[in-house]
Amino acid sequence: MKKDNWQKEMFENPKYWGKVIAIKDDKIFDFADNYDVLFTKVKDKSLEISFYHVPKQLDLYRIMTFSTI
């Protein structure tokens, strides 16, 4: 299975572990500690951005939540 750019970056950079990331155009656009903070940081609600909660331990990697606004 091919990993997208944001997945590769998520695995390689521990600053994303345990955070919620915003994904736009196959890249990590922004990140925060929780969804509420990230929703307020993303000013333009018309953008097609997906949000993903990165597990703290990536060896337990599973997609738990995935949504698009």
N, C-alpha and C positions, 0 to 999 in steps of 0.2 A: 504494500500500500504506500502510495506517494504521500509524503508530508508536505503541507503547504508551508510557505515562508513563515507565517506567524507561529506555526507549530514548532518549526526548527528553532526559531528565536526563543520561544517559551521554554524549550528544553535546555537551551544553552545559557540562558540568563537567569540566575536564581532570584533576581529582584522581582520577578513576576510570580514566583511561587507563593501560593496562598492569597493571591490578589485576584481582582476582577479586571479583565482586560477588554478593551474595545478594539474591534477588528474592522478595518476598512480597506478595501482593495487588496486583500491577502497580506496585510501588514498590521502590526500592532500600532494602533492610533494613539492610545492613552491607557493608563491603568490607575487603579485606586484600591483602597482597602475593602470597599463594599459597593454594591450596585447604586445605592442612593447618592454617594459621593460622585461616582462616575457619571450618573445621569445629569447631575448639576454641572459637571465639568464640560460635558458635551453640549455646547451652546446651540448648534444648528440641528434641530430635531428633524429636519427634512433629509439629512444624510442617511444613507443606508449603512448602518453600523450594526455589527453583531457583538454581543457581549458573552463572555465566557469566564467562568470561575476556574482558576487554575488550582489544582490540588497542591497542598503543602509538600507532599511526597510524590514526586512524579513516577516512582516505581509502582504506585497504586493508580496510575493514570486511567481515568474513565471520563467520558463526557457526561457530566452531571446536569448541567443546565446550559441551554443555548437558546438565545432569543434574538430577534431583530426588531428594532423600532422603526 
